[in-house]
Every structure is written in C-alpha cells, then in structure tokens.
Amino acid sequence: MTGSIGARIAGLVAPVIVALAATIGLLLLADAPPFEALKLIGEGAFSGKTRFADTLMAWAPVAIAGAGLVVTFAAGLWNIGVEGQIVAGAIAASLAARTVPGDRGLVLTVTLAGGVIGGALWGGAAGVLKVKGKVNEIFGGIGLGFVAQAFATYLIIGPWKRSGVASTSGTEPFRPETWLPTAFDTRLAPIAIGLALAILIGVGLVMRGTRFGLRLRAVGSNPASARLLGVPADATTMRAFLVGGGLAGLAGAVIVTGVQHKLVPAIAGGRGFLAVLVVLLAGYRVRWVGPIALFFAAISVGSSQLQLRLDLDSSLGAVIQGLLVLSAVLFGGWFAKRQGLGRQT
Amino acid sequence: MEATLASIVAAAAPLIYAAVGEAITERAGIVNLSLDGSILLSAMAGFAVAFTTGNVGLGFLVAALVSAFVALMVAWSGIRLRLNQVAVGFILTLLGAALSSYLGEGFAHQPGPSVTSAPIPGLSKIPLIGRAIFGQNLSVYGSLILVVVTAWFLARSRIGLQLRAVGERPEAAHARGINVNRHRYLAALVGGALVGVAGAAFSLDQKLGWSDGHTAGFGWIALAIVIFGGWQPIRVAIGCYLFGALQVVALRLQDDLPGLAQILPSLPFPLMIFALVVVNSAGLRRLLTRSPRLSRWLLPEPPAALGRNFVPE
C-alpha cells in the first residue's frame, strides 16, 4: 500500500464530510431540519427488527449483482447492462414461478436457477455484441436493457395481466410456494442473505486463487498482450459476461421471490445501477462490496421514511449515494495525483 | 405528409442539440457519458426557472449553464485528476437523475410556459418542406442552424480543425503549439451547454413540463446517435431524424395496436441501439472491405484519442 496511514484516513473521511455537507445544504434548501432528516434515515434503516430486515433484503440483490460486476470490471468491461440483466432474470424467474408445479423446495430451486439463466442469456447477448459485433458493451447493455424492460411491461399488461384488469401495477402475486421462507416475523429471507454471503465469498476466492481469476485480470489490464501470452481473450470476456449476467439474474430472482412476490415494471428499480456505484466506491475489490452495499441499502431504505415523516422526496437517498461516490472518486484522484507528484520531485 | 414531416423535425430538435453537442466534445477527445442525467437535470432546471420567472429564454440559459457545469466536472476530473472519464460520467448520470428527481418534486405535473410558435411568413407555405423547416419555433430553428454551423465549424474553421487535432493526435497537436487541454475544456463547455439546451428544448417545447424521469433514456440515445453518425454533425442529425420518425410512427400506431400502446413509445430506444449494432457489425465491415471509400463513409472510426487523458510533458 502506498501513502501514509494519515493520507489513507483522509481519503476515507474527506469524501464523507463533503457528501454530508452537500446533503445538509440540499436539506436546508428544501427547508427541512437537516439533522432530524439524517437521524430519520438512520432510524428508518436500523431501528427495530422489521426495518433491519428490510435493509438486509434491500442489501442482498445489490450485493449479488455487485459481486457479478466485480467479475466484469476485472475483465475491463463496463457492464452497465446489469440493470437489464436483473430484469431478464426477474422475467425468467417469474416464468418459472408461474409454471413449475410441485413443492416449495423444487419450485424455488427452479425459480432461482431460472433467474441465473435469464440473466446469463442477457449478459451473454451483450458479450456476443461486444466480441462478434464490436459493439461497446455500454451501448449493447443499455439497448438490451430497453428490450428487457419493454418485454417486462408487455408481459404485465398483456399475457400475464391480472384477471380482468390490465394495469402497470404488476402481475397477480405468485403462489406462496414460490416465496422465499422468512424468519423472525419479518420479511427477512435467510436464504437470500445466505446466497449473497456465499457469492461474495465465492467471487473473492475465484478472483484470488483460480486460473479464471488470473485470466480475467490479464484480459482486463491489457487484452492485446494477454492474447500474445496465450490467454483466450474473447472466451474470457464471454465468460465474464455470463457470470456477471448470471449473478445479476439471480439478484432479479431474489427480488421476485424474496421481496415483490410478483413481477412489477420497475422490478430492477435502479438496483443494478446502484450496484455499479457500490463497486466503483469499493475500488473494484469484492471484500468491500458487502459492507458498502449494506451502507447504501440502509440509505435507500432509510430515506423512504423521509417521505412519510418530513414530506421530503425519497430520492434524497439516491442523491446522497451519488454524492458519496462522486466525492470519493474525485478525492481518490486528487490524493493519488498528489502522491504521484511527491514521488517525482 | 406535411404535418408528419413537421412533427419529425420538431421531435428530433432536442436530440440534435444533445447529440451534436456531444459530437463536438468527443471530437476533442473527451467522452461525456453523463448525458442521460445531465439532460434530466437541465430539463428540470430550465422548466423550474421558466415556471418561476415566466421567462422561457432564461430557462434555456440556466439549463445550458447547468449541463455545461456537469460537462466541466467530467473534463476537469479527466484533465486535472487523470480519472477515468467514463467512471465520472456514469456517476454524474445517476447523480443528475437523482438530483432532478429531488429538486424537481415541487415542479412536477404543473402547467408552465413554453416556446411560442413562430412560423416564417411566406417560406412556411412552400409545398412539402415549408412547414417542416419554416413553420416551427425558435428552438427548432436553432437545431437546424446548429447542424449547419457545426458541420462548417468542424470541417473548415481554424479552431474546429484544432479541436479535431486534439482529439485525434494530442501529442502532435501539443508539439505544434496547440494547448490541448484548454481546447478540451472549451469543447466540453460548448458541448455541455448544448446538452443543457437539449434539456430545455424538451421541458419547454417538445415534452412540456416536468415529471420524475421526464427525459430518461434520451441521453443514452443521443450518445448512441453520435456513434451512429460517425461524429459528423450532418450524419448525427440524420440519426436524430430517424429516431424522431420512429417516435412519430410509434405514436401513430398506438391507436391501431391498443394492446401494445404502453410499450410502443419505448420501442424506438432499442431499435435505435440495434441500428447502431448493425452499422458496427463485423459482417458489414467484412462486406465493405472491398470498397475502402464506401467503408470510410459508412464506418467512420472514433477520434483516436477519445477518452484518453493527455498529460503535457
């Protein structure tokens, strides 16, 4: 590690202070009591087991999709299509939940696996566009995201509409066998949390100690020289998209089975984009994805309290998240540059 | 027919501001990925100012300043801090969208002022194209003029050629005494201001008013059209009119296909992106290798130094 301990602490504290100051400014602009609002966000996320369970259930999909993004980022890919891959996974999971008969164990297994397959298909499509069609993954991913979103809306108002009414509020809830079992009289589904933890650890192990992880990083840092050294660059890129998409799809299936219990148009609800922010703030390292995702999930869940209690728009949560990542990245660049200059002289 | 042409030209106007603005920025080597959030923020700000003051022109001005500031942040973080422009642009995309939603809450679903129609007497009576080109308002006329002026500016003017040199071969431009990063700041500011004008052209003209996520998606389309149009203003404009036509068709089909009414307006977005895919595809590239001239026209290369930060020695 470069830099003194002091500089590293400054690198952590400075962006938080700047983001906090900007948030307080925005609250004052809206004539809201800033400290009460911040306190409400904290309480909204953590006070009582119900709220804490909601925060953990908001955390799981972001952490799972974030783990997938660590894989694609390692291969040097901007998988912004993650949002559409979550939608595709949610559609596939809904299809399974609607059609597969049998008991809970079987249905849930098929539904979650369906999510992985749906997301991997969508991620794989972005990969084919990139590898075969030379289409930048940002635009391929955004385009595929538009398709997935339009398809979800079509299913909700068309073939899967509620009996009698065609409404964009969502399909009929799926049968209870397709719901992840909950614990502690809350919405907490231990399976979702367990899956997220297992995937965070699994991706960490793969990135650290396997040939695939090594190849990913080789392709990510320099595709041309990786190819010269015998690393199959295109195949590695495709695998990264399949893994990243599959995990995003699993996140979509977790949202369907653990949170919504039906398909709604905003099924991804920006969670994929949020996961990109989390991974950027984590510096692309998987061990930081879990904690940062938890912090961000707390901001998202907590800020929904603002609407009820202070009549503030709940989008303040997204503003705080964006400000945090922006100031962290800018300060990161600033500190790095100062250290670089120090070395030169 | 005349009415359809006129509505296509009008519908494409905001996109033209955004896509031509981004083309200028990218030609100088800076990629401003923040468009989707930046347009949302400027659309909201432009409407809020015009709503509060009753002055539409002031709305456009503030919108331009807002998005110029966003673009400046992208350029500054790349040039001064040597950060990845794509990363900063993406963060600003999300932050801009969130801010527009938070700050715009009080202005949502309110009737407000708009750009007044200003047909040019006589000329607007020309058969077929008169109404499309001369029967519009200042915002749409501006988009037409912008395309012509930018095409000339990039191809012929001294500073336009310098901007392109900075985006293609910054080292060579630097060696010839051009201040690379000053030119890049300028291109980002001008391009960003035009992105802001696009926002106001939505909320004060083509998609009146403000609502949560009012212009979501259009920024990505503008970015895609810049590639589709090969970074050349006139071809970029053709891409915008193509998208405008798709929008108008989708709107017309709504009555015929009531089952699809809710998703039809969103279909032009994937269609446009996949038009880009076909244009970019390896198959088309192979087909065109036999004719280098046609290939150069159909498959232009991006500015060589796009997104690469330049550090003068």
Contacts between the chains, C-beta under 8 A, distances in Angstrom:
chain1	res1	chain2	res2	distance
A	26	B	102	7.0
A	26	B	103	7.9
A	29	B	103	7.8
A	78	B	86	6.2
A	78	B	90	7.6
A	80	B	90	7.0
A	129	B	277	6.0
A	132	B	281	7.8
A	132	B	282	6.0
A	133	B	277	5.6
A	133	B	280	6.1
A	133	B	281	4.7
A	133	B	282	6.1
A	134	B	280	5.5
A	134	B	281	7.3
A	134	B	282	5.9
A	134	B	285	7.6
A	135	B	276	7.0
A	135	B	277	5.1
A	135	B	280	5.3
A	135	B	281	7.8
A	136	B	227	7.7
A	138	B	33	7.5
A	138	B	86	7.6
A	139	B	220	7.6
A	139	B	223	7.3
A	139	B	224	5.3
A	139	B	227	7.1
A	139	B	273	5.9
A	139	B	276	6.3
A	140	B	273	7.6
A	140	B	277	7.0
A	142	B	220	4.9
A	142	B	224	7.7
A	142	B	273	6.5
A	143	B	224	7.7
A	143	B	269	7.6
A	143	B	270	5.3
A	143	B	272	8.0
A	143	B	273	2.9
A	143	B	274	6.0
A	143	B	276	7.7
A	143	B	277	7.2
A	144	B	270	7.7
A	146	B	217	7.2
A	146	B	266	6.5
A	146	B	269	4.3
A	146	B	270	4.2
A	146	B	273	6.8
A	147	B	270	4.6
A	149	B	266	7.1
A	150	B	263	4.7
A	150	B	266	5.0
A	150	B	267	6.4
A	150	B	270	6.8
A	153	B	262	6.1
A	153	B	263	5.1
A	153	B	266	7.5
A	154	B	260	7.2
A	154	B	263	5.1
A	157	B	259	8.0
A	157	B	262	5.5
A	157	B	263	7.7
A	158	B	259	6.3
A	158	B	260	8.0
A	168	B	262	6.7
A	273	B	94	5.6
A	276	B	90	6.7
A	277	B	91	6.8
A	277	B	94	6.4
A	280	B	87	6.1
A	280	B	90	7.9
A	280	B	91	6.8
A	313	B	101	6.5
A	313	B	102	5.1
A	313	B	105	4.4
A	315	B	98	5.4
A	315	B	101	3.8
A	315	B	102	4.5
A	315	B	105	7.8
A	315	B	212	7.9
A	316	B	102	5.4
A	318	B	94	7.1
A	318	B	97	7.6
A	318	B	98	3.5
A	318	B	101	7.2
A	318	B	102	7.8
A	319	B	95	7.0
A	319	B	98	4.5
A	319	B	99	5.7
A	319	B	102	5.1
A	321	B	94	7.9
A	321	B	98	7.5
A	322	B	91	6.4
A	322	B	94	5.2
A	322	B	95	3.2
A	322	B	98	5.3
A	322	B	99	7.6
A	323	B	95	6.6
A	325	B	91	5.3
A	326	B	88	7.6
A	326	B	91	5.0
A	326	B	92	7.0
A	326	B	95	5.9
A	329	B	77	7.6
A	329	B	83	6.4
A	329	B	87	6.4
A	329	B	88	6.4
A	329	B	91	6.4
A	330	B	77	6.1
A	330	B	81	6.5
A	330	B	83	7.4
A	330	B	88	7.8
A	332	B	83	7.9
A	333	B	77	6.3
A	333	B	81	3.3
A	333	B	82	6.5
A	333	B	83	4.3
A	334	B	81	5.8
A	336	B	81	7.9
A	336	B	82	7.9
A	337	B	80	7.7
A	337	B	81	5.8
A	337	B	82	6.4
